[in-house]
Amino acid sequence: MKKILALAFAISALLISCGGEPAGESAPAETAVTVNVDETVNAIVTNYSLTDGFVFTSSSTEAGEYLDADMILGYYGDAVDVPDFTKIAEYCVYIDESDPDVYTDVGIFKMADPAYAETFVQYLEVRVSDKIAEADQYPTRDVPTLEAAVFEISGDYVYYVVSTEVDAITSDIEAAFGK
């Protein structure tokens, strides 16, 4: 009997470690959330009086209101590597570089290919890391704001916030996601 119980415990432990679940228990179902990226970012722009930067959105058909290849290269890539925006279904970003020492970026991206989310976050992180690395050349750069930046994946979405109001803006975005 002891051998049978030991075998049962071993099989149960093996199933759990491999992602299986004991009978009668199930993993919580992840509910798909749909977020209107334009409404969410534009509400943040309004609520925080972000008036010196630019809003770029995939819903626009007007040049300068969406991120074209050159803007993607300038904001999110470098001379040899840029993110693949064909893997992004829609986006809305606010980018303010009116003061070369203080950055305010807020962006929400709905991924067409959710498997690309981690890679895309790496591009966002590199953008901020590069600005921090350049701080030796620009001693007045607001490094604490850059270091406090938030980069998150939530379901099929990626969002990021670089702002002196990072906690409040992140809370607003999370509220849009029902968090």
N, C-alpha and C positions, 0 to 999 in steps of 0.2 A: 504494500500500500504506500509506503514511504517513497518507493521508486516511482510510482505512478504520480504522486503529488509533486515530486521533484521534477519529473518530466513535464507535467502540466505547467508548473511555474516557469520552467526554462522556455517552453514554447511560447507562453504568454509574454515573457520578457523579450524574446526574439521578435515576436510580432509587433510589440510596442516600439522597439528600437528600429524596426524597419518601416515604421509609419503605419502599421496596422493598429487596430483599436480593439480592446476587449469587447466582448459581446455586451450589448445594452448601452454602450457609450458611443457618441458620435461627435465629430469635430463641429464647432460652431460654424454655421454657414456664413460665408462672407457675402454680404449684400452689395450688389453693384450699385454705385452711386453715380448719378449724372450731375455734373456741375456745369453751369453756363460760365465758361471762362471769361467771356467779355463782360458780363454783368458783374462778376465777382471782382475782377481787376478794376473795372471802372468805378465800382462802389468804393474800393480802397483809395483810388485816386481822389475821389470826391471827399470821402470821410477824413483823409489825412492831408487835404489841401496840397496835393502833389501837382504843382502847376508848371514847374520848370523843365520837365522832361517830356518824353514822347511816348505815346501808346501805340504799339504795333500789334495788329491782330490779323489772323488768318482769314477772318470774315470780310476783310476789306478787299476791294478790287482796285483801289486807287494807289498808284505808286507812291511810296513814302509812308503809307499807312500799314504796309505789311513788310515783313523781313524778306528782302530779295537776297540773292546769292551773295552780293557784296556785303550786305549788312550782316548776314549770318557769319560770314568770314570775319568781319570786323568785331562783332560782339561775342561770338561763341567759338571761333576757331582760330587758326593761325595759318601761316603760309602753306603748310603741308597737310593740315588735317582740319576738317570741319565736321560738325554733326550732320547726320543724314536726316534732313527735315521731311523726307518722304515717309519716314516712320512716325511722323507726328500728324495726327488727324486735324487738330486745331490748337490754337494757342492765343494768348493775349499776354503781352508784357508791357510793363512801364519801365523805361530806362531814363535815368536822369544823370547826365554827366556834365551839367552846366557848371558845376564847381569841380575842377580837376582833383581836388583832395577829398571830396565827400561823394560817396556813391549811394544811390537809391535805385535798386532794381527789385521789381516784383514780377514774377511770371508764373503762369499756370499753363501747362501743356498736356493735352489729352493725347495719349500715345495711340497711333494706329497699330503699332507693334509693341505691345507691353513688354516683350522680352528685351527691347532696346532701352528700357527705362534706366537701368543701372549704368549703361554706357553713356546715356544722355546726361545723367547726374554728374558723371565724371567730367564732362565738358563744362558744366556749370561751375563745378568746384575748381577746375583749373583756371577759369576766368577770374575768380576771386583770389586764388592762390598767387596768380601772376601779379595782381595788383598789390598784394601783401609783400611779395618778393621785391617789388620795385620801390618799396617804402624807404629804403636806404637813400635812393636818389631824390625822393620827395619827402623830406622830413615832416611836412605839415599834413601828410595824408592821414585820413581817419582810419587807422589800422584796427582799433577796437570794434568799429562797426563791421568791417570786413571779416574779422575773426568770429563775430557773433552770427554770421550769416547762417540761414537755415536752408537745407536741401532735403526734400522729402519725396517719397513715392507713396501714393495712396491709390490703390487699385490700378486703374488704367491711366492715372495722372501723375505728373511730376510737377512739383511747385518749388519755388525758391523765393527767399526774401533777403535782401540786403538793405538795411535801413536802421536809422537810429530808433525807430519804433518797431524793431523786429518782433518782439514778443506780442504786441498788440495786433500787428498785421498778420502774423502767423495764426493767432487765435481766430481772427476773422476768416481766414482761409479754411482753417480746420472746422469752423462752424458751418461753412458752406458744404463741407464734406460730411457733416453730421457727427463730427468727433466731439 
